[in-house]
Amino acid sequence: MGNLIARLFGKAENTELDGEGIKKYSGKYHDGKATYSYREKGEERIFIGKFSYEHKFATSHGKGYNRVKGSFDDKGRKQGVWTFEHRSGDSLKFLEVEYRGGVHEGVYHYSASEPVFDRFTEQTGLQFTMRNGAPVGSFQAVLLGGTLSGECDDDGRPVGTWTYEKTERNGTKRVHVERWEKGELLESYSANASGSKKTEEAESIRNLIDSAVSYGPLELERIVHRGSNVWHGDIHRSGRAQ
């Protein structure tokens, strides 16, 4: 078993910190290097306190890295604010998320800047509050060159009017509107800038969010997924445990 632990975590620099048998580790962790404290429970390590991780790599787009910082509680669950950062050449993704006992509780902020074609960079952003693993209150986002705004109730369900506004390259402004009540879609349509012309459309806003989260924040959270659930972008269900 000792050889297996060495392969998984690398050679440890262990130091007894107190009478409870808490040790400090700095060395190989997955594809990079991590520094953290832990307590042994049988063959398992319970991570405790501050944690940091970095993995540097090279890609066809240039140098890159993954960086993660945060803290675990005394039961090995993510606690407080964590930051996840990924860079690959000129592409940068950053996630700041807050946990309580391994569940999303508090701030959720994601931003990304990614080159798409020559001289064009696509910006993505998500800003809202999580409670018990689900978004609550105001929900703001920048997705695919447009702005999204809406609101979730205390159970994480979309309510009221959600809008997605985008100006096309030819200058035409497109507005997609959805009206929700307790997670049930009442109406979905697109309109021109003045709102005088409406065309019924299928629901699309939740698909936009799901796609953005799958490609960005979800990947970042999974860099170090132990001790928490991850949010899959579903705005009417809480995060699923990993």
Secondary structure as GFF3:
##gff-version 3
##sequence-region A 1 242
A	DSSP	alpha_helix	2	9	.	.	.	ID=ss1
A	DSSP	beta_strand	23	29	.	.	.	ID=ss2
A	DSSP	beta_strand	32	41	.	.	.	ID=ss3
A	DSSP	beta_strand	44	59	.	.	.	ID=ss4
A	DSSP	beta_strand	62	72	.	.	.	ID=ss5
A	DSSP	beta_strand	78	88	.	.	.	ID=ss6
A	DSSP	beta_strand	91	100	.	.	.	ID=ss7
A	DSSP	beta_strand	103	117	.	.	.	ID=ss8
A	DSSP	beta_strand	120	131	.	.	.	ID=ss9
A	DSSP	beta_strand	134	143	.	.	.	ID=ss10
A	DSSP	beta_strand	146	152	.	.	.	ID=ss11
A	DSSP	beta_strand	158	167	.	.	.	ID=ss12
A	DSSP	beta_strand	173	181	.	.	.	ID=ss13
A	DSSP	beta_strand	184	191	.	.	.	ID=ss14
A	DSSP	beta_strand	198	200	.	.	.	ID=ss15
A	DSSP	alpha_helix	205	215	.	.	.	ID=ss16
A	DSSP	alpha_helix	217	221	.	.	.	ID=ss17
A	DSSP	three_ten_helix	222	224	.	.	.	ID=ss18
A	DSSP	beta_strand	229	230	.	.	.	ID=ss19
A	DSSP	beta_strand	240	241	.	.	.	ID=ss20
###
